[in-house]
Amino acid sequence: MDTMTPQQRHNNMSHIKSTSKPEVLLRSHLFALGLRFRKNDRKLPGSPDIVFPKFKAVIFVNGCFWHGHRHCSKFHVPSSNVLFWRRKFARNRKRDKENVSALLDLGYRVCVVWECSISGSNQKQKLDNIASEISLWLEEGLAVPYIEW
């Protein structure tokens, strides 16, 4: 059962920002490696978080909760209004798949970085590793159209 009133829940949810801390941290690590990018290009399907026009590649930094990262400790279905949340997560997953498919059809390479892969203990090391892997993927992984971390 929800312990907040509908108005309190609305106020709480309305303060959630669209740009996440993991996204900002990853962008700063990529920038430090000399990679230049655009943010949230609304002309592309799904408005990717990070766009590399030079490499025709995009990155989505997905929050494990909001995007329903299965088998992840950061994802759980809230105990109140379960049906609503299950439908919401299903819609989010479906939308994510459609956006990735549309981007691949346009010739873009797509990378999905999950929040859990760049947060928690040893966060700086995880960010360094993922940023290096992304750099290699951008510059040398032309044959890999989709990758997930």
Secondary structure, DSSP 8 states (H G I E B T S, - for coil): ---S-HHHHHHHHHT--SS-HHHHHHHHHHHHTT---EE--TTSTT--SEEETTTTEEEEEE-TTTTT-TT-TT----SSSHHHHHHHHHHHHHHHHHHHHHHHHTT-EEEEEEGGGSSSTTHHHHHHHHHHHHHHHHHH-TT--EEE-
